[in-house]
Amino acid sequence: MAKKLLGKKGDKIKANRPARADWKEGVKKKQVGVSDMTLLTKITNEAINENLQKRWSNAEIYTYIGNVLISVNPFRDLGIYTDAILSSYKGKNLLEMPPHVFAIAEASYHHMNSYKENQCIIISGESGAGKTEAAKRIMQYIAAVSGDGQNSSIKEIKEMVLATNPLLESFGCAKTLRNDNSSRHGKYLEIQFNTQGEPVGAVITNYLLEKTRVVGQIDNERNFHVFYQLTKAAPPEYQQTYGLQGPESFLYTSKSNCLNVPGIDDVQDFQETLNAMGVIGLEKHEQDEIFKMLAIVLWLGNVVFVEDDNGNAVISDGDVANFIAYLMEVDAENLSKALTSRVMETQRGGRRGSVYEVPLNITQANSVRDALAKSIYERLFEWIVTRVNVSLQARSAHQYTIGVLDIYGFEIFEENNFEQMCINYVNEKLQQIFIELTLKAEQEEYVREQIQWTPIKFFNNKVVCDLIEEKRPPGIFAALNDACATAHADSSAADNSFVQRLGFLSSNAHFESRGSKFLIKHYAGDVLYNVEGMTDRNKDSLLKDLLNLATGSSNQFISQTLFPERIDPNSKKRPPTAGDKIKLSCNTLVTKLMQCHPSYIRTIKSNDNRSPSEFDQKRVLHQIQYLGLCENIRVRRAGFAYRTTFEKFVERFYLLCPSTGYAGEYIWNGDSQSGALQILKHNNIPAEEWQMGTTKVFIRHPETIFALENLRDKYWHNMATRIQRAWRAYVRYKIECAKKVQRFWRQNKYNIGYLQMREYGHQILGGQKERRRYSLVSMRRFTGDYLDIKGGAGLATMIRNAISLKGNEEVVFSMRGNTLVPRALRSSVPSPRTFVLTNQNLHIVVATKNGKILTMTDEKIINLNVISGISVSTLQDDWVVLHVDNSPDGDTILSCTFKTEMLAHMLQQTGGRIKVAVSPQIQYKKKGGKGVTMKFVKDETAKGDGVYKSHVVKICSGQPASSQSDPPCAVKARPTANSTRRAAPKKTATRSVPRSAPAVKTAPAATRPISNGFQSNNRAPPPPPAAVAPPPPPPASGMPQYKALYPFASQSEGEIAFDTGDILEIAEKDDNGWWLARKDGKEGWVPSNYLEAYVAPRPTPPPPAPPARRPPPTIPTPASTPAPASSPAVPAWKAELEARKQQAATPTPVPAARRAPPAPGPKPVVPTKPSTMSKPVVPSRPGAPRAPPRPANNGAPSNAAASLADALRARRQQATHDDDDDEW
């Protein structure tokens, strides 16, 4: 209802009003006049003039006629070319935004990318109408929207293209009576693009430089800008070397009495010219040569001639000529002779005759001097354009181009000569292109395509173009060439011959001969041309004397670069004239433009006084008439705005019809015409909006094609939405899967390292030794330091003090057991010992009691490097024989309940070097080197650990040698994090964790090869990496945390060192293997292969309930039944043993509430994935061999860990129920 209220007229809006009004709405400029003149109610020249005046007065200088832009010069800065306005036109069609030159540039760029066609933007109009400014804005827009700006070569091309504007303006533009920055040459810039629409290169083509301006200008006009820039702002080195002074000191710049122009800062422009040279890539020596040539031209203008006694010309000031010779690096006498005389050669019968040196009069000498100056400047300008093209060469293959034509406008002066005729001829050709493509060709196409059409009458200027350029019947250029060829010695005679030949053109309705002048009725008005000097300017040839002078210069830039041609005395070929050159280049340009998709900008000059407040209606009306805007509007309104072949239409819009496209795929199998018809009907395009020709589809209004383009964009948008929806669903599913994996990992990651070590122990035995039942239970883990030697108190402290560990020696395994002690004249007997295995040695500690004092002594230290092999039997006994090299005491015989784990740790610390032999009998050496055989006999009566006597071990049968560990027990589901939070919310204090810094990228040491010295076929597989216990969990942080696997010492600035087990925060991950880390407040780089992901461990949950093999009893809650392990003085195994005794004595057993076992020892780090399933890879450890640090086991007192082996023996003598076995 609110929406309806908003639409009613006169209603007061009380609801749905924004909280704050948009201030931009208050200052938004109201549209004046009609932005597209095809919508004018009256189509007359006066109505067009009135509409343009309204918009110009409202600072709206751009107006459309369909897709043709009309631009009226405001002669002031309107602030309409800012970056914000430029950005607003990106991706918009012509109807979405107000008329603007940026809209034409966007339409051309979009058409090139969408339809894969070359583009050209033709800018036409009078001199001073704003063509050069429009071309600069087009290049500004294309450079801003093309490419992403990241590629350095593309960015370089953009900068170079923009830099060509100030450079070529300085050398090719000048102040005229009608325009302060008039282009005195034509320029066609082709920007080359790759398939992604990125500019990769450019080519500039130059047309007809007005070189006569170098030597003379009419009053209140100026020479080319660069002369005033150089004379006003030349650096001291140029002033001293080239003799440069102010512009008033040179005749070529001061003759017209116009040294300064309001609004032009020559000093600042000179700096911009130098900057442009640097951007384009002109070297310093090249710039020096350019400015030297300009100085030569300026000093040539100061050469003044006087008459001698014979009436011949001589140079009045010889110092000027000498300085010019110094700059040109030629002989001064030769220069003076070339300027004041002419060498003539006679011919007789085609043969060379006599050679004469003819002196020149003052008029002839001035002409020779000016010819040399004009030739040097023209060749310098052409070399600059060629050099710019070298820098703009395509960096990669290009597919499409956008051409921008900025050429001199139509000119009508009081005195018009050869240059004006050439300029107006080019404009006639451009007008012909406009007529051909917008009027004549369009109507011819309607007839050819059998489209219903009302013909429109228009003026075709082809007759004027033929009048100037045709050979048969001969046109003006042909007549000029004939006159130059027949009377080449005398210019006045050639002019008279030209006037006589113009009589043949008197029958042409667009030509009138008026004595020494002639009139051509151009499309822009009637122009009267002066014949005097026209043939001489058409010759465009340099005297042989001057050419020989230039080629004889010792300056390579003059003799080789600017004047590379050499005179061939035997050549009789007539050199091309200026008329031939401009006709050839113009026709080449027309051919090139006709092969592109054109866009048009028609510029109009609002007044001749360059006033920002004057709109000369008569002047503008004249331009409207000769530009043919009225006919253009009529053709536009009667015709069709868009046409393309059936194939291209279907290829572009097949997505909009289910018959032609499905899910972005082309599925149409019929002909293209039927496909185009299907698309138009499916999208409900009215029948009056389109017509089908014989090969093309025609659409009347641009709004229709814009609507189809909008539907196409929406289709891709909808497809993108569907893809995004599917992607989000996939990502959501992937995250859920990742959470499941992470949940499983968190539940099992602390056990994996221990279990892998246990599996490694299985691989060591190789399925050859019978196994004990208890070593296969699922809960058995290889935790290592069972006696808590590293951090325990009491007995652990006594053992630690007894073995006196070195600085880099770390305990990896400790356990009680027995050694075989020899006795004099009697057989050896087992004796209790404590075994402590470090990363370097095996310590055998003996306990002695002196009275009531217990003493621990490190009885024997066996370095791991001297152990050549290890032997075990094939039965389930615990005996292990260590074969020691060169030991006077012989080999060491041990009995250890956790023998497999001890072997696994030994092999891990030695890199798998020690080989393990499994055999029914073991050969070992006693003291003195005597060989002894230990036999193993299977005896079912020898329960428990078996019986040893006289080198014979009797033991009962164990589990099969091929037995595998039992699968893990079922784990009771833990409460979720949400329920835990609801049950007992906890406050977690967070504090920042210091960062770490970089490390030298060092390769890990090579894996140590396994020795082959021991006699055994059972090669032990490489062990998993040494167990590294995680340090205490660091405080919470927002950045991912990683734990150090190896120590690292920084070797350069920007790196940080760390030790094994340090926790680092990773701020940035780089693909080269170096990560930015933070540690202890420092930040630097560290090698990523020294780190692994770290997750702070959670408290170990209580173990799950035992499998229900009988009716499950009621488990009392912790509140009703206190946990037996609540007292730290009672060992865990003892509490559990008491609970079992109570259970056995009760008729209906009710087990005590199970408590968590003592906190496990250090947890090995998960090793890297093994290369094969049977042999996990042992990672090399940088530096000296060492065991990774392990945290102290604070979960249980040391006496509980020390009595674990005793607990095992007590367990064997307890009731042998299956469930009790599984409970262990």
CORHUJO-V899415 format. One record per pair of residues at least 4 apart in sequence whose ideal C-beta (glycine too) atoms are under 6 Angstrom apart, sorted by the first residue. I is the first residue (numbers start at 0). GAP is how many residues later the second one is. D is the distance in whole Angstrom. If there is no record, write none. Layout:
# CORHUJO-V899415
<<I;GAP;D> <I;GAP;D>>
This chain:
# CORHUJO-V899415
<<1;13;6> <1;14;5> <4;6;5> <12;4;6> <31;22;5> <31;23;6> <31;26;4> <32;18;5> <32;21;4> <32;22;4> <33;5;5> <33;6;6> <33;17;5> <34;64;5> <35;28;4> <36;28;5> <36;596;6> <37;28;6> <37;595;6> <37;598;5> <37;599;5> <39;7;5> <41;5;4> <42;590;5> <44;579;5> <44;580;6> <44;585;5> <47;576;5> <47;581;6> <48;571;6> <48;572;5> <48;575;6> <51;4;6> <51;20;6> <52;562;5> <54;5;4> <54;8;6> <55;16;5> <55;559;6> <58;19;5> <60;10;6> <60;11;5> <60;13;5> <61;9;6> <61;37;4> <61;38;5> <62;7;5> <62;36;6> <63;35;5> <64;567;5> <64;568;6> <64;571;6> <65;570;4> <67;532;4> <68;35;5> <68;532;5> <69;532;5> <70;59;6> <70;530;6> <70;532;5> <71;532;5> <71;534;5> <72;56;5> <72;57;4> <72;532;6> <72;533;6> <73;4;6> <74;535;5> <74;537;5> <75;536;4> <79;5;6> <80;56;6> <85;16;6> <85;58;6> <88;8;6> <88;13;4> <88;14;6> <88;17;5> <89;55;6> <91;4;4> <91;5;5> <92;613;5> <93;9;5> <93;13;6> <94;611;6> <96;6;6> <100;33;5> <100;36;5> <101;39;5> <103;495;5> <104;33;5> <104;36;4> <104;37;6> <105;4;6> <107;11;4> <107;13;6> <107;294;6> <107;491;5> <109;4;6> <110;4;5> <110;486;6> <111;7;5> <111;288;5> <112;84;5> <116;480;5> <117;282;6> <117;283;5> <117;478;4> <118;283;4> <118;477;6> <118;478;5> <119;283;4> <119;473;5> <119;476;4> <119;478;5> <120;17;6> <120;283;5> <120;478;5> <121;283;5> <121;476;6> <121;478;5> <122;8;5> <122;11;5> <122;12;6> <122;282;6> <122;478;5> <123;306;5> <124;4;4> <124;6;6> <124;284;5> <124;478;3> <125;283;4> <125;284;5> <125;479;5> <126;51;5> <126;52;5> <126;55;5> <126;282;4> <126;284;6> <127;50;4> <127;51;3> <127;477;5> <128;280;6> <128;474;4> <128;475;6> <128;476;4> <129;4;6> <129;473;5> <130;275;6> <130;472;5> <131;51;5> <131;274;6> <133;467;5> <134;269;5> <134;271;4> <135;29;5> <137;266;5> <138;22;6> <141;4;6> <142;15;4> <142;19;6> <145;51;6> <145;52;6> <145;53;5> <146;7;4> <146;51;4> <148;6;6> <152;242;4> <153;44;5> <156;42;5> <158;120;5> <159;119;6> <159;120;5> <159;231;6> <159;232;6> <160;41;5> <162;113;4> <162;116;4> <162;117;5> <163;4;6> <163;224;6> <165;106;5> <165;107;6> <165;110;5> <166;109;4> <167;4;5> <168;4;5> <169;55;5> <169;56;4> <169;103;5> <170;55;5> <170;210;5> <171;12;6> <171;13;4> <172;8;5> <172;10;6> <172;52;6> <173;10;5> <173;39;6> <173;48;5> <173;50;5> <174;5;5> <174;46;6> <174;47;4> <174;86;5> <175;6;4> <175;45;5> <179;81;5> <182;225;5> <183;26;4> <183;29;6> <184;24;4> <185;21;3> <185;22;6> <185;221;4> <185;222;6> <186;219;5> <187;17;4> <187;215;6> <187;217;5> <188;15;5> <188;215;5> <189;13;5> <189;211;5> <189;213;5> <190;8;5> <190;11;5> <190;211;5> <191;8;6> <191;9;4> <191;202;5> <191;206;4> <191;209;5> <192;4;6> <192;6;6> <192;207;5> <193;4;5> <193;6;5> <193;204;6> <194;204;5> <199;194;5> <199;195;5> <199;196;5> <199;198;5> <200;191;6> <200;192;6> <200;193;3> <200;197;6> <201;190;4> <202;186;6> <203;181;6> <203;184;6> <203;185;6> <205;179;5> <206;378;5> <207;214;6> <207;374;5> <208;169;6> <208;172;5> <209;209;5> <210;163;4> <210;167;5> <212;4;6> <213;159;6> <213;160;5> <213;163;5> <214;155;4> <214;158;6> <214;159;6> <216;4;4> <216;39;4> <218;37;6> <219;38;5> <220;35;5> <221;36;5> <222;4;5> <222;29;6> <222;30;5> <224;4;6> <226;26;5> <227;4;6> <227;19;5> <227;38;5> <228;4;6> <228;37;5> <228;40;5> <228;41;4> <229;4;5> <229;64;6> <230;13;6> <230;15;6> <230;16;4> <231;34;5> <231;35;6> <232;34;4> <232;37;4> <233;4;4> <233;5;5> <233;10;5> <236;4;6> <237;4;5> <237;6;6> <237;53;6> <238;5;5> <241;53;4> <243;51;6> <244;4;4> <246;6;4> <246;12;5> <247;6;5> <249;48;4> <249;51;6> <250;4;6> <250;50;4> <250;51;6> <251;46;6> <251;49;3> <276;5;4> <276;10;6> <279;108;6> <279;111;5> <280;110;4> <281;4;5> <281;5;5> <288;268;4> <292;83;6> <292;87;5> <295;31;5> <295;32;6> <296;76;5> <296;79;6> <296;80;5> <298;25;5> <299;69;6> <299;73;4> <301;18;5> <302;17;6> <302;66;5> <303;12;5> <304;8;4> <304;57;5> <304;60;5> <305;10;5> <306;4;5> <307;4;5> <307;6;5> <311;47;4> <312;27;5> <312;47;5> <312;48;6> <312;49;5> <312;52;4> <314;6;5> <314;21;6> <320;14;6> <320;15;5> <321;10;5> <324;5;5> <324;7;4> <324;10;5> <327;225;5> <328;224;5> <328;225;4> <328;226;4> <329;4;6> <329;5;6> <329;219;6> <329;223;5> <333;215;6> <336;4;6> <337;207;5> <337;208;6> <337;211;5> <338;26;6> <338;29;6> <338;30;6> <339;20;6> <339;25;5> <340;16;5> <340;18;5> <340;19;6> <341;16;5> <341;18;6> <342;14;6> <342;202;6> <343;12;5> <343;14;5> <344;10;5> <345;7;4> <345;8;5> <346;6;5> <347;5;5> <359;4;4> <359;5;5> <371;174;5> <374;167;5> <378;183;4> <393;4;5> <407;15;5> <409;14;6> <409;17;5> <409;114;4> <410;9;5> <410;12;5> <411;113;6> <411;115;5> <414;115;6> <415;4;4> <415;111;6> <415;113;5> <416;113;5> <417;116;5> <417;119;4> <420;108;5> <421;160;5> <423;98;6> <424;43;5> <425;160;5> <427;33;6> <427;36;5> <427;37;5> <428;157;5> <428;161;6> <430;30;5> <430;92;5> <431;29;6> <431;30;6> <431;33;6> <432;160;6> <433;4;6> <434;4;5> <434;5;5> <434;25;6> <435;4;5> <435;5;5> <436;4;5> <436;161;6> <438;19;5> <438;196;6> <441;197;6> <442;12;6> <444;4;6> <445;5;4> <445;7;4> <448;244;3> <448;245;5> <448;247;6> <449;244;6> <450;240;5> <450;242;6> <450;247;6> <453;184;5> <455;178;5> <455;179;5> <457;173;4> <460;62;5> <463;46;5> <465;4;5> <466;8;6> <466;41;5> <466;43;6> <466;44;6> <467;7;5> <467;8;5> <468;6;5> <468;8;6> <468;114;5> <469;5;4> <470;7;5> <473;4;4> <473;5;6> <476;102;4> <476;106;6> <478;22;4> <479;18;6> <479;58;5> <479;99;5> <480;96;6> <482;11;5> <482;14;4> <482;15;4> <482;52;5> <483;4;6> <483;10;6> <483;51;5> <483;54;6> <483;55;5> <485;11;6> <486;6;4> <486;7;4> <486;10;5> <490;45;4> <493;41;4> <494;36;5> <494;40;5> <497;37;5> <498;32;6> <501;11;5> <501;16;6> <504;6;5> <505;7;6> <509;11;4> <511;7;4> <512;5;5> <515;15;5> <516;11;5> <516;13;6> <517;11;6> <518;7;6> <518;9;5> <519;7;6> <520;5;5> <521;5;6> <522;103;5> <523;102;4> <532;4;6> <537;39;5> <537;40;5> <537;41;5> <539;37;6> <539;38;4> <540;34;6> <541;4;5> <541;5;5> <543;23;6> <549;8;6> <549;13;4> <550;8;5> <550;12;5> <552;5;4> <552;6;5> <555;4;5> <556;4;5> <557;4;5> <559;4;6> <575;4;4> <575;5;6> <581;4;6> <601;25;5> <603;16;6> <603;19;5> <605;9;5> <606;4;5> <606;7;4> <606;9;4> <616;4;6> <622;4;6> <623;5;5> <627;4;6> <634;4;5> <639;58;4> <639;60;5> <640;60;6> <640;61;4> <641;57;4> <641;63;5> <642;53;5> <642;55;5> <643;4;5> <643;5;5> <644;50;6> <644;51;5> <645;26;4> <645;27;5> <645;30;5> <646;25;5> <648;27;5> <648;48;5> <649;4;5> <649;22;5> <649;25;4> <649;26;5> <652;26;5> <652;55;6> <653;6;4> <653;7;4> <653;12;5> <654;6;5> <654;57;6> <654;60;5> <655;23;6> <655;27;6> <655;55;5> <656;21;5> <656;22;5> <656;25;4> <658;19;5> <659;8;4> <659;15;5> <660;5;6> <661;5;5> <667;7;5> <669;4;5> <669;5;6> <675;21;5> <677;4;6> <679;5;5> <679;10;6> <684;4;5> <684;5;6> <688;11;5> <688;15;5> <689;9;5> <690;7;5> <691;5;6> <698;5;5> <698;6;5> <701;4;6> <744;4;5> <749;413;5> <750;4;6> <751;414;5> <752;410;5> <752;411;3> <752;412;6> <752;413;6> <753;27;4> <753;28;5> <753;29;6> <755;268;5> <756;25;4> <756;147;6> <756;407;6> <757;24;5> <759;144;5> <759;263;5> <759;264;5> <760;139;4> <760;143;4> <762;258;5> <763;139;6> <763;152;5> <763;256;5> <764;4;5> <765;252;5> <766;194;5> <766;195;5> <767;106;6> <767;150;4> <767;193;6> <768;103;6> <768;105;5> <768;149;5> <768;192;6> <769;105;5> <769;106;4> <769;188;4> <769;191;5> <770;4;6> <770;5;6> <770;187;6> <770;188;4> <770;192;5> <771;104;5> <771;186;6> <772;186;6> <774;5;6> <775;187;6> <775;189;5> <775;190;6> <776;189;6> <777;188;4> <777;190;5> <777;191;6> <781;119;4> <782;377;5> <782;378;4> <783;28;6> <783;29;5> <783;377;5> <784;4;6> <784;5;6> <784;26;5> <784;29;5> <784;376;5> <785;28;6> <785;29;5> <785;415;5> <785;418;5> <786;9;6> <786;27;4> <786;414;6> <786;415;5> <787;4;3> <787;8;5> <787;405;5> <787;410;5> <787;413;5> <788;7;5> <788;10;6> <788;11;5> <788;22;5> <788;25;5> <788;47;6> <789;21;5> <790;401;3> <791;4;3> <791;406;3> <792;4;6> <792;405;6> <793;404;5> <794;407;6> <795;402;4> <797;58;5> <798;46;6> <798;57;5> <801;43;6> <801;54;4> <801;56;5> <802;33;6> <802;40;4> <802;55;5> <804;4;4> <807;376;6> <807;378;5> <808;29;5> <808;31;5> <809;28;6> <809;29;5> <809;376;6> <809;377;4> <810;27;5> <811;25;6> <811;93;5> <811;375;5> <812;24;4> <812;89;6> <812;92;5> <813;22;5> <814;20;5> <814;81;6> <814;83;5> <815;18;5> <815;389;5> <816;18;6> <816;77;6> <816;78;5> <816;79;4> <817;12;4> <817;14;6> <817;77;4> <818;12;6> <818;14;5> <818;75;6> <819;8;5> <819;73;4> <820;7;6> <820;10;4> <821;6;5> <826;123;5> <829;65;6> <829;118;6> <832;11;5> <832;13;6> <833;11;4> <835;7;4> <836;5;5> <836;68;6> <838;70;5> <838;346;6> <838;347;5> <838;348;4> <840;20;5> <840;22;5> <841;20;4> <842;15;6> <842;18;6> <843;15;5> <843;16;4> <844;11;6> <844;13;6> <845;11;5> <845;13;4> <846;9;6> <847;7;5> <848;5;5> <863;45;6> <863;46;5> <865;18;5> <865;19;5> <866;15;5> <866;17;6> <866;47;6> <867;15;5> <867;17;5> <867;146;6> <868;14;4> <868;46;5> <868;145;3> <869;12;6> <869;44;6> <869;46;5> <870;10;4> <870;46;5> <870;51;4> <871;8;6> <871;46;6> <872;4;6> <872;63;4> <873;44;6> <873;46;5> <874;61;5> <874;80;5> <875;82;3> <876;69;5> <876;76;5> <876;78;5> <877;17;5> <877;18;6> <877;19;6> <877;21;5> <878;16;5> <879;14;5> <879;19;5> <880;10;6> <880;12;5> <880;41;5> <880;43;5> <881;10;4> <882;8;5> <883;7;6> <888;38;5> <889;35;4> <889;36;5> <889;37;5> <890;33;4> <890;34;5> <895;6;6> <896;308;5> <906;5;5> <906;7;6> <906;113;5> <906;116;5> <907;115;4> <907;118;6> <909;4;5> <910;97;4> <910;267;5> <911;98;5> <911;108;6> <911;110;4> <911;111;6> <911;266;6> <912;97;6> <912;98;5> <914;99;4> <914;101;5> <914;105;6> <915;104;5> <916;99;4> <917;100;6> <920;12;5> <920;14;5> <921;12;5> <922;10;6> <923;8;6> <924;4;6> <924;6;6> <925;4;5> <925;6;5> <933;17;5> <934;17;5> <935;17;5> <936;17;5> <937;19;6> <938;15;4> <939;16;5> <941;4;5> <941;5;5> <941;12;4> <941;13;5> <941;14;5> <942;13;6> <943;268;6> <945;7;6> <945;8;6> <945;9;3> <946;7;5> <947;5;5> <958;4;4> <970;133;5> <971;132;4> <973;127;6> <974;4;5> <974;5;5> <980;4;6> <989;45;6> <989;46;5> <990;44;5> <992;41;5> <992;42;5> <992;44;5> <992;72;6> <993;85;6> <993;86;4> <993;87;4> <994;70;5> <994;83;1> <994;84;5> <994;88;5> <995;60;5> <995;62;6> <995;68;4> <995;81;4> <995;82;5> <995;83;2> <996;59;3> <996;85;5> <996;86;5> <996;87;2> <997;56;5> <997;57;3> <997;58;6> <997;86;4> <997;87;2> <997;88;6> <998;49;4> <998;51;6> <998;56;5> <998;87;4> <998;88;5> <999;51;4> <1000;86;5> <1003;176;4> <1004;175;4> <1004;177;6> <1006;171;6> <1006;173;5> <1020;154;4> <1021;153;6> <1021;156;4> <1022;155;6> <1023;143;4> <1023;152;5> <1024;142;4> <1024;154;5> <1025;161;5> <1025;162;5> <1026;135;6> <1026;137;3> <1027;137;4> <1027;160;3> <1028;133;3> <1028;134;6> <1028;161;3> <1028;162;5> <1030;30;5> <1032;63;3> <1033;29;5> <1036;28;6> <1038;26;4> <1038;28;6> <1039;26;5> <1040;22;6> <1040;24;6> <1040;53;5> <1041;22;5> <1041;24;6> <1041;49;4> <1041;51;6> <1041;52;6> <1042;20;6> <1042;49;6> <1042;51;4> <1043;14;5> <1043;16;5> <1043;18;5> <1044;45;6> <1044;47;6> <1045;14;6> <1045;44;5> <1045;136;5> <1046;12;5> <1046;13;5> <1047;9;6> <1047;10;6> <1047;42;5> <1048;8;5> <1049;5;4> <1049;6;6> <1049;7;4> <1053;30;5> <1053;31;6> <1054;29;5> <1054;30;5> <1055;23;6> <1055;26;5> <1055;28;4> <1057;4;4> <1059;128;5> <1060;128;5> <1062;31;6> <1063;13;4> <1063;15;5> <1064;13;5> <1065;9;5> <1065;11;6> <1066;9;5> <1066;11;6> <1067;8;4> <1068;6;5> <1069;4;5> <1072;15;5> <1073;11;5> <1074;11;6> <1074;13;5> <1076;9;5> <1077;5;5> <1101;54;5> <1105;117;5> <1107;4;5> <1108;110;5> <1112;37;5> <1114;38;6> <1115;4;5> <1115;5;4> <1115;37;6> <1120;32;5> <1121;4;6> <1122;32;4> <1123;11;3> <1124;7;5> <1124;10;5> <1124;30;4> <1127;69;6> <1129;4;6> <1129;5;5> <1130;69;4> <1131;25;5> <1131;26;5> <1131;68;6> <1132;74;4> <1138;13;4> <1142;6;4> <1142;8;6> <1143;71;6> <1157;37;5> <1157;38;3> <1157;42;6> <1158;34;6> <1158;36;2> <1160;32;5> <1161;28;3> <1169;6;3> <1169;7;6> <1170;6;5> <1195;4;5> <1202;4;6>>
